[in-house]
């Protein structure tokens, strides 16, 4: 009997303190929290962009961020990106934008998002211009725990249709 008790005690002592199931659960919770932070980032970005308040976007980008907008040369660095994003407000245009996230993947300190987008630009006294397509975004998680956009590539995609715009 003592031999059996000793064997059981040794077996129990050899088990890891945290089971793989618990570790996987914690990792899944962390990934879900990071996914939520990136989705919230997008909501804040939309609000500031539509308001034309590009200065509030400044801390949402990595200092060495690159924007690769469809049909335009790359914009490198936050100042260049904010100047590009602010051009509609300077022109007096009204802009609305909607996103439909297709996939979000978290891999350590990087987050990858693919989304469809629909943008309407209405110049003063003119008819609205509709632009739609797909975005691929790469985020970096800072030491402060905040996600910031590092790479943004947009293209006009024929499978993204105006009638599929969310809320329309």
Secondary structure, 3 states (H helix, E strand, C coil): CHHHHHHHHHHHHHCCCCCHHHHHHHHHHHHHHHHHHHHHHHHHHHHHHHHCCHHHHHHHEEEEEEEECCCCCCEECHHHHHHHHCHHHHCCCEEEEEEEEEEEEEECCEEEEEEEEEEEEECCCCCEEEEEEEEEEEEEECCCCCEEEEEEEEECCCCCCHHHCCCC
